[in-house]
Amino acid sequence: MDQCVENWVDLYPNRMDQICCGGGGGALTTGYNEERVFYARKKIDQISATGAKTLVVPCHSCHGQFNNVKKEYGLGDLKVKYLWELVADCLIL
């Protein structure tokens, strides 16, 4: 992240204390959409606390989850990017 973005903020808590987005383990495809949206609330609170306009995620489940739930939690303008997208954007000369 330091190599691509000058001013970035990590979520808190981070590293081993990180919280799942609620879309992992196949939850995106199980059909339990109300539960999946509910489970996202803690991660959405973390994201909201940063004031970020762009969220960078390495995980396909996180990418899908946040794109699906961001409007329901008032973050409709949040841009969700894969980590590889950010790196690719930085490589353009």
N, CA, C and O atoms as a MOPAC input file, in Angstrom:
PM7 MOZYME 1SCF
protein

 N      0.82700 1    -1.18900 1     0.00000 1
 C      0.00000 1     0.00000 1     0.00000 1
 C      0.86700 1     1.24600 1     0.00000 1
 O      0.56800 1     2.21300 1    -0.70000 1
 N      1.94200 1     1.22700 1     0.78300 1
 C      2.82300 1     2.39600 1     0.83900 1
 C      3.42400 1     2.72600 1    -0.52200 1
 O      3.71800 1     3.88900 1    -0.79700 1
 N      3.60800 1     1.73500 1    -1.36700 1
 C      4.20700 1     1.95300 1    -2.67400 1
 C      3.21200 1     2.52300 1    -3.68000 1
 O      3.61000 1     3.04700 1    -4.72100 1
 N      1.91800 1     2.42200 1    -3.37300 1
 C      0.88700 1     2.86200 1    -4.32100 1
 C      0.10700 1     4.09000 1    -3.86800 1
 O     -0.37200 1     4.86600 1    -4.69400 1
 N     -0.01800 1     4.26300 1    -2.57700 1
 C     -0.87400 1     5.32500 1    -2.04000 1
 C     -0.09100 1     6.11100 1    -0.99500 1
 O      0.53100 1     5.53800 1    -0.10000 1
 N     -0.13300 1     7.42600 1    -1.12600 1
 C      0.60800 1     8.27200 1    -0.19900 1
 C     -0.04200 1     8.32400 1     1.18200 1
 O      0.65100 1     8.27200 1     2.19800 1
 N     -1.34500 1     8.42300 1     1.22100 1
 C     -2.05200 1     8.62100 1     2.48700 1
 C     -3.14700 1     7.56900 1     2.62000 1
 O     -4.26300 1     7.76800 1     2.14100 1
 N     -2.83300 1     6.44900 1     3.27000 1
 C     -3.83800 1     5.40500 1     3.44400 1
 C     -3.99000 1     5.08200 1     4.92500 1
 O     -3.09200 1     5.33700 1     5.72800 1
 N     -5.13700 1     4.51800 1     5.26900 1
 C     -5.45700 1     4.21500 1     6.66400 1
 C     -5.85700 1     2.75100 1     6.75900 1
 O     -6.66800 1     2.26900 1     5.96900 1
 N     -5.28700 1     2.05000 1     7.72700 1
 C     -5.67200 1     0.66600 1     7.97700 1
 C     -6.89700 1     0.65800 1     8.88800 1
 O     -7.09500 1     1.57200 1     9.68800 1
 N     -7.70200 1    -0.37000 1     8.75900 1
 C     -8.85800 1    -0.50500 1     9.64300 1
 C     -8.39100 1    -0.89800 1    11.03700 1
 O     -7.31400 1    -1.47000 1    11.20700 1
 N     -9.21100 1    -0.58700 1    12.02700 1
 C     -8.91700 1    -0.98000 1    13.40100 1
 C    -10.08900 1    -1.77300 1    13.94700 1
 O    -11.23000 1    -1.33000 1    13.81200 1
 N     -9.85900 1    -2.92300 1    14.55500 1
 C     -8.57200 1    -3.57100 1    14.74200 1
 C     -8.06000 1    -4.15500 1    13.43600 1
 O     -8.81100 1    -4.32900 1    12.47600 1
 N     -6.76100 1    -4.45500 1    13.42000 1
 C     -6.16200 1    -4.97500 1    12.19300 1
 C     -5.36500 1    -6.24400 1    12.47800 1
 O     -5.34000 1    -6.74800 1    13.60100 1
 N     -4.73500 1    -6.72900 1    11.45800 1
 C     -3.91200 1    -7.94000 1    11.48900 1
 C     -4.69900 1    -9.12300 1    12.05700 1
 O     -5.77700 1    -9.43400 1    11.55000 1
 N     -4.20000 1    -9.77400 1    13.07200 1
 C     -4.83700 1   -10.99500 1    13.60500 1
 C     -6.17600 1   -10.71500 1    14.29000 1
 O     -6.94800 1   -11.64400 1    14.52900 1
 N     -6.45500 1    -9.47200 1    14.60400 1
 C     -7.70400 1    -9.11100 1    15.27100 1
 C     -8.76300 1    -8.60400 1    14.29400 1
 O     -9.80300 1    -8.09700 1    14.71400 1
 N     -8.50400 1    -8.73800 1    13.00200 1
 C     -9.42900 1    -8.26900 1    11.97000 1
 C    -10.75400 1    -9.03900 1    12.03400 1
 O    -10.80100 1   -10.17100 1    12.51500 1
 N    -11.80500 1    -8.42300 1    11.55200 1
 C    -13.15400 1    -8.99100 1    11.56100 1
 C    -13.54400 1    -9.34700 1    10.13400 1
 O    -13.24400 1    -8.59700 1     9.20500 1
 N    -14.20900 1   -10.48000 1     9.95100 1
 C    -14.66200 1   -10.90000 1     8.62200 1
 C    -15.74200 1    -9.94600 1     8.11100 1
 O    -16.49500 1    -9.36100 1     8.89000 1
 N    -15.80100 1    -9.80300 1     6.79700 1
 C    -16.78800 1    -8.92000 1     6.16700 1
 C    -18.20000 1    -9.50600 1     6.19500 1
 O    -19.17500 1    -8.78400 1     5.98600 1
 N    -18.31200 1   -10.79400 1     6.45000 1
 C    -19.61900 1   -11.44300 1     6.45200 1
 C    -19.94100 1   -12.13900 1     5.14100 1
 O    -20.96400 1   -12.81500 1     5.02900 1
 N    -19.07700 1   -11.97800 1     4.15200 1
 C    -19.32200 1   -12.61000 1     2.85700 1
 C    -18.45700 1   -13.83500 1     2.61700 1
 O    -18.60900 1   -14.50600 1     1.59600 1
 N    -17.56300 1   -14.13500 1     3.52600 1
 C    -16.65100 1   -15.25300 1     3.35600 1
 C    -17.31200 1   -16.60000 1     3.58300 1
 O    -18.46700 1   -16.68800 1     3.99800 1
 N    -16.55400 1   -17.64000 1     3.30200 1
 C    -17.03800 1   -18.99800 1     3.53200 1
 C    -18.21200 1   -19.37600 1     2.65000 1
 O    -18.98000 1   -20.27600 1     2.98700 1
 N    -18.35600 1   -18.69800 1     1.52600 1
 C    -19.46200 1   -19.00400 1     0.61700 1
 C    -20.75300 1   -18.27200 1     0.93800 1
 O    -21.77100 1   -18.51600 1     0.29100 1
 N    -20.73500 1   -17.38100 1     1.92100 1
 C    -21.95400 1   -16.67800 1     2.33400 1
 C    -22.59000 1   -15.85900 1     1.21200 1
 O    -23.79700 1   -15.61900 1     1.22400 1
 N    -21.78100 1   -15.43300 1     0.24400 1
 C    -22.32800 1   -14.64600 1    -0.87100 1
 C    -23.30200 1   -15.44800 1    -1.71800 1
 O    -24.15200 1   -14.87200 1    -2.39700 1
 N    -23.18900 1   -16.75700 1    -1.68700 1
 C    -24.01100 1   -17.59700 1    -2.56500 1
 C    -24.96900 1   -18.51600 1    -1.82800 1
 O    -25.60200 1   -19.36500 1    -2.45600 1
 N    -25.09300 1   -18.37400 1    -0.51500 1
 C    -25.92700 1   -19.29800 1     0.25700 1
 C    -27.41100 1   -18.96800 1     0.21000 1
 O    -28.24500 1   -19.82800 1     0.49400 1
 N    -27.74700 1   -17.74000 1    -0.14300 1
 C    -29.14700 1   -17.34500 1    -0.14300 1
 C    -29.59900 1   -16.68300 1     1.14500 1
 O    -30.73000 1   -16.20500 1     1.22600 1
 N    -28.74100 1   -16.64600 1     2.15100 1
 C    -29.07700 1   -15.98800 1     3.42400 1
 C    -28.66100 1   -14.52500 1     3.36500 1
 O    -27.77600 1   -14.09000 1     4.10200 1
 N    -29.30500 1   -13.77300 1     2.48400 1
 C    -28.89100 1   -12.39600 1     2.23700 1
 C    -29.10800 1   -11.47400 1     3.41700 1
 O    -28.25600 1   -10.62700 1     3.68900 1
 N    -30.21500 1   -11.60600 1     4.12900 1
 C    -30.45600 1   -10.73500 1     5.28800 1
 C    -29.38400 1   -10.93200 1     6.34300 1
 O    -28.88800 1    -9.96400 1     6.92000 1
 N    -29.02600 1   -12.18100 1     6.59500 1
 C    -27.99400 1   -12.47700 1     7.58900 1
 C    -26.63600 1   -11.94100 1     7.12600 1
 O    -25.88700 1   -11.36600 1     7.91600 1
 N    -26.32800 1   -12.13300 1     5.85100 1
 C    -25.05100 1   -11.67700 1     5.30900 1
 C    -24.91500 1   -10.15800 1     5.43400 1
 O    -23.85600 1    -9.65200 1     5.80700 1
 N    -25.97600 1    -9.44900 1     5.12600 1
 C    -25.96700 1    -7.98800 1     5.24700 1
 C    -25.80100 1    -7.59100 1     6.71600 1
 O    -25.06500 1    -6.65300 1     7.02300 1
 N    -26.46800 1    -8.28600 1     7.61000 1
 C    -26.36500 1    -8.00600 1     9.03900 1
 C    -24.93900 1    -8.22900 1     9.53600 1
 O    -24.42300 1    -7.42400 1    10.31100 1
 N    -24.29700 1    -9.31400 1     9.09700 1
 C    -22.93600 1    -9.61900 1     9.54400 1
 C    -21.93000 1    -8.57700 1     9.07600 1
 O    -20.86300 1    -8.44000 1     9.67600 1
 N    -22.24400 1    -7.85200 1     8.03100 1
 C    -21.32900 1    -6.83600 1     7.50100 1
 C    -21.25500 1    -5.59100 1     8.36700 1
 O    -20.34300 1    -4.78200 1     8.19900 1
 N    -22.17800 1    -5.42200 1     9.27400 1
 C    -22.30500 1    -4.16200 1    10.00500 1
 C    -21.04200 1    -3.75900 1    10.76400 1
 O    -20.68600 1    -2.58100 1    10.76700 1
 N    -20.36100 1    -4.70100 1    11.40400 1
 C    -19.16000 1    -4.35200 1    12.17200 1
 C    -18.03500 1    -3.87800 1    11.26200 1
 O    -17.33000 1    -2.92000 1    11.58100 1
 N    -17.87000 1    -4.55000 1    10.13200 1
 C    -16.82900 1    -4.14700 1     9.18700 1
 C    -17.17900 1    -2.79500 1     8.56500 1
 O    -16.29700 1    -1.96200 1     8.35800 1
 N    -18.45400 1    -2.57500 1     8.26900 1
 C    -18.90000 1    -1.28900 1     7.73000 1
 C    -18.61900 1    -0.17600 1     8.73900 1
 O    -18.21500 1     0.92100 1     8.35500 1
 N    -18.83300 1    -0.45400 1    10.02500 1
 C    -18.51400 1     0.53700 1    11.06400 1
 C    -17.01900 1     0.87400 1    11.05400 1
 O    -16.64300 1     2.03700 1    11.20500 1
 N    -16.17400 1    -0.13600 1    10.87600 1
 C    -14.73300 1     0.09900 1    10.80000 1
 C    -14.39300 1     0.99100 1     9.60400 1
 O    -13.61000 1     1.93300 1     9.71600 1
 N    -14.99200 1     0.67600 1     8.47300 1
 C    -14.72300 1     1.44200 1     7.25200 1
 C    -15.20400 1     2.87900 1     7.41600 1
 O    -14.49100 1     3.82000 1     7.06600 1
 N    -16.40000 1     3.04500 1     7.94200 1
 C    -16.96500 1     4.38500 1     8.14100 1
 C    -16.09100 1     5.23100 1     9.05600 1
 O    -15.94100 1     6.43400 1     8.84300 1
 N    -15.51700 1     4.60300 1    10.07000 1
 C    -14.68200 1     5.33400 1    11.03600 1
 C    -13.43700 1     5.93500 1    10.38000 1
 O    -12.88700 1     6.90900 1    10.89200 1
 N    -12.99000 1     5.37700 1     9.26900 1
 C    -11.80100 1     5.90900 1     8.59700 1
 C    -12.11300 1     7.12400 1     7.73900 1
 O    -11.23000 1     7.94400 1     7.48600 1
 N    -13.36100 1     7.25300 1     7.28700 1
 C    -13.72200 1     8.33100 1     6.37800 1
 C    -13.22900 1     8.10700 1     4.96000 1
 O    -13.22400 1     9.02900 1     4.14500 1
 N    -12.81600 1     6.88800 1     4.66600 1
 C    -12.24800 1     6.56700 1     3.34900 1
 C    -13.28900 1     6.67300 1     2.24000 1
 O    -14.47000 1     6.39000 1     2.44300 1
 N    -12.82800 1     7.08100 1     1.07700 1
 C    -13.66300 1     7.14200 1    -0.12600 1
 C    -13.45000 1     5.91300 1    -1.00400 1
 O    -14.29200 1     5.58300 1    -1.83800 1
 N    -12.30000 1     5.22900 1    -0.80700 1
 C    -11.97000 1     4.02200 1    -1.55000 1
 C    -11.55200 1     2.94200 1    -0.56200 1
 O    -10.79500 1     3.19600 1     0.37500 1
 N    -12.05200 1     1.74400 1    -0.78400 1
 C    -11.70600 1     0.58400 1     0.03300 1
 C    -10.93300 1    -0.38400 1    -0.84500 1
 O    -11.39600 1    -0.74300 1    -1.92800 1
 N     -9.76000 1    -0.81000 1    -0.39300 1
 C     -8.93400 1    -1.75200 1    -1.13900 1
 C     -8.98200 1    -3.08900 1    -0.41100 1
 O     -8.67600 1    -3.17500 1     0.77800 1
 N     -9.37000 1    -4.12900 1    -1.14400 1
 C     -9.49700 1    -5.46700 1    -0.55900 1
 C     -8.73600 1    -6.48400 1    -1.40800 1
 O     -8.67100 1    -6.34400 1    -2.62900 1
 N     -8.15600 1    -7.51200 1    -0.76700 1
 C     -7.46800 1    -8.55400 1    -1.52300 1
 C     -8.37400 1    -9.73600 1    -1.86000 1
 O     -7.99200 1   -10.60900 1    -2.63900 1
 N     -9.54600 1    -9.76700 1    -1.29100 1
 C    -10.39600 1   -10.95500 1    -1.30100 1
 C    -11.62800 1   -10.78200 1    -2.19600 1
 O    -12.29100 1    -9.74500 1    -2.16300 1
 N    -11.92200 1   -11.80400 1    -2.99000 1
 C    -13.09300 1   -11.77200 1    -3.87100 1
 C    -14.39600 1   -11.66800 1    -3.05600 1
 O    -15.31700 1   -10.94900 1    -3.44300 1
 N    -14.46300 1   -12.38100 1    -1.94500 1
 C    -15.67100 1   -12.32500 1    -1.11200 1
 C    -15.88500 1   -10.93500 1    -0.53900 1
 O    -17.01100 1   -10.43900 1    -0.53200 1
 N    -14.82900 1   -10.30000 1    -0.06000 1
 C    -14.93600 1    -8.93800 1     0.47800 1
 C    -15.37400 1    -7.96600 1    -0.61600 1
 O    -16.22300 1    -7.10600 1    -0.38300 1
 N    -14.80400 1    -8.10200 1    -1.79200 1
 C    -15.14400 1    -7.22100 1    -2.91300 1
 C    -16.64100 1    -7.33100 1    -3.22100 1
 O    -17.32600 1    -6.31500 1    -3.34000 1
 N    -17.13700 1    -8.53700 1    -3.34700 1
 C    -18.55700 1    -8.74400 1    -3.62400 1
 C    -19.44400 1    -8.28400 1    -2.48500 1
 O    -20.47400 1    -7.64900 1    -2.71300 1
 N    -19.05400 1    -8.60000 1    -1.26700 1
 C    -19.84900 1    -8.22700 1    -0.09400 1
 C    -20.00400 1    -6.70800 1     0.01100 1
 O    -21.11500 1    -6.20700 1     0.18200 1
 N    -18.89800 1    -5.98100 1    -0.09200 1
 C    -18.98200 1    -4.53000 1     0.07800 1
 C    -19.70900 1    -3.85100 1    -1.06800 1
 O    -20.42200 1    -2.87100 1    -0.85000 1
 N    -19.54600 1    -4.34500 1    -2.26800 1
 C    -20.31100 1    -3.78600 1    -3.37800 1
 C    -21.80100 1    -4.05900 1    -3.21900 1
 O    -22.62300 1    -3.27600 1    -3.69500 1
 N    -22.16100 1    -5.15300 1    -2.56000 1
 C    -23.56700 1    -5.49100 1    -2.34500 1
 C    -24.20100 1    -4.74000 1    -1.18100 1
 O    -25.39200 1    -4.43300 1    -1.23100 1
 N    -23.44400 1    -4.44000 1    -0.14300 1
 C    -24.04900 1    -3.87600 1     1.07200 1
 C    -23.76800 1    -2.39500 1     1.29700 1
 O    -24.37800 1    -1.79500 1     2.18100 1
 N    -22.87900 1    -1.79200 1     0.53900 1
 C    -22.47000 1    -0.41300 1     0.84800 1
 C    -23.63500 1     0.57300 1     0.82600 1
 O    -23.68200 1     1.47300 1     1.66400 1
 N    -24.55900 1     0.43300 1    -0.08900 1
 C    -25.70500 1     1.35900 1    -0.15100 1
 C    -26.62100 1     1.19100 1     1.05100 1
 O    -27.16500 1     2.17000 1     1.56300 1
 N    -26.79400 1    -0.04400 1     1.50100 1
 C    -27.67600 1    -0.30500 1     2.64400 1
 C    -27.15000 1     0.31900 1     3.92600 1
 O    -27.91500 1     0.55100 1     4.86200 1
 N    -25.86100 1     0.59200 1     3.97500 1
 C    -25.25600 1     1.19100 1     5.16000 1
 C    -24.83500 1     2.64400 1     4.93100 1
 O    -24.04100 1     3.18800 1     5.69800 1
 N    -25.36000 1     3.26400 1     3.89000 1
 C    -25.10000 1     4.67700 1     3.64600 1
 C    -23.74100 1     4.98900 1     3.05800 1
 O    -23.26000 1     6.11500 1     3.17900 1
 N    -23.11100 1     4.01100 1     2.42200 1
 C    -21.79900 1     4.22500 1     1.81300 1
 C    -21.85800 1     4.01900 1     0.30300 1
 O    -20.94100 1     3.44900 1    -0.28800 1
 N    -22.92600 1     4.47800 1    -0.31100 1
 C    -23.13800 1     4.25900 1    -1.73300 1
 C    -22.03500 1     4.80100 1    -2.62700 1
 O    -21.83400 1     4.29200 1    -3.73000 1
 N    -21.31100 1     5.82800 1    -2.17300 1
 C    -20.23600 1     6.41600 1    -2.97400 1
 C    -18.88400 1     5.73400 1    -2.76400 1
 O    -17.90400 1     6.08600 1    -3.42000 1
 N    -18.82600 1     4.76100 1    -1.85300 1
 C    -17.57700 1     4.07400 1    -1.57300 1
 C    -17.12500 1     3.27700 1    -2.79100 1
 O    -17.87900 1     2.46600 1    -3.32900 1
 N    -15.90500 1     3.51200 1    -3.21500 1
 C    -15.33500 1     2.76700 1    -4.33400 1
 C    -14.59700 1     1.56300 1    -3.75600 1
 O    -13.73500 1     1.71500 1    -2.89100 1
 N    -14.93500 1     0.37200 1    -4.23300 1
 C    -14.30300 1    -0.85600 1    -3.75500 1
 C    -13.38600 1    -1.38100 1    -4.85500 1
 O    -13.82400 1    -1.63600 1    -5.97700 1
 N    -12.10100 1    -1.53800 1    -4.51300 1
 C    -11.10700 1    -1.99100 1    -5.49200 1
 C    -10.37000 1    -3.21600 1    -4.95500 1
 O    -10.11100 1    -3.34200 1    -3.75800 1
 N    -10.04700 1    -4.09900 1    -5.87200 1
 C     -9.14200 1    -5.18800 1    -5.52900 1
 C     -7.73900 1    -4.61000 1    -5.35000 1
 O     -7.39900 1    -3.59100 1    -5.95100 1
 N     -6.93600 1    -5.26000 1    -4.52800 1
 C     -5.55100 1    -4.83800 1    -4.34700 1
 C     -4.80700 1    -4.86300 1    -5.67800 1
 O     -4.00500 1    -3.97100 1    -5.95500 1
 N     -5.06400 1    -5.87100 1    -6.50100 1
 C     -4.38100 1    -5.95000 1    -7.80100 1
 C     -4.76400 1    -4.77200 1    -8.70200 1
 O     -3.95200 1    -4.32900 1    -9.51400 1
 N     -5.99300 1    -4.26200 1    -8.56700 1
 C     -6.39600 1    -3.09200 1    -9.35800 1
 C     -5.58400 1    -1.86600 1    -8.95900 1
 O     -5.14600 1    -1.09100 1    -9.81000 1
 N     -5.39100 1    -1.70200 1    -7.65900 1
 C     -4.60800 1    -0.57400 1    -7.17100 1
 C     -3.17400 1    -0.65500 1    -7.69200 1
 O     -2.61500 1     0.33900 1    -8.15500 1
 N     -2.58800 1    -1.85000 1    -7.61000 1
 C     -1.22500 1    -2.03200 1    -8.11300 1
 C     -1.16900 1    -1.74600 1    -9.60900 1
 O     -0.25300 1    -1.06600 1   -10.07300 1
 N     -2.13600 1    -2.25600 1   -10.36800 1
 C     -2.16200 1    -2.01300 1   -11.80300 1
 C     -2.28300 1    -0.52400 1   -12.10600 1
 O     -1.62100 1    -0.02000 1   -13.01400 1
 N     -3.12500 1     0.18500 1   -11.35200 1
 C     -3.26600 1     1.63000 1   -11.54000 1
 C     -1.93500 1     2.34000 1   -11.30100 1
 O     -1.62200 1     3.30500 1   -11.99900 1
 N     -1.15400 1     1.88500 1   -10.33800 1
 C      0.12900 1     2.49800 1   -10.01500 1
 C      1.19200 1     2.21500 1   -11.06900 1
 O      2.15400 1     2.97200 1   -11.19700 1
 N      1.02900 1     1.14200 1   -11.81900 1
 C      2.02400 1     0.76300 1   -12.82000 1
 C      1.86600 1     1.50100 1   -14.14900 1
 O      2.76500 1     1.46300 1   -14.99000 1
 N      0.74500 1     2.16100 1   -14.34100 1
 C      0.51900 1     2.89000 1   -15.58500 1
 C      1.45700 1     4.08300 1   -15.63600 1
 O      1.49800 1     4.90200 1   -14.71800 1
 N      2.20200 1     4.16700 1   -16.71500 1
 C      3.18900 1     5.25800 1   -16.85500 1
 C      2.62400 1     6.44300 1   -17.56600 1
 O      3.32400 1     7.43700 1   -17.76200 1

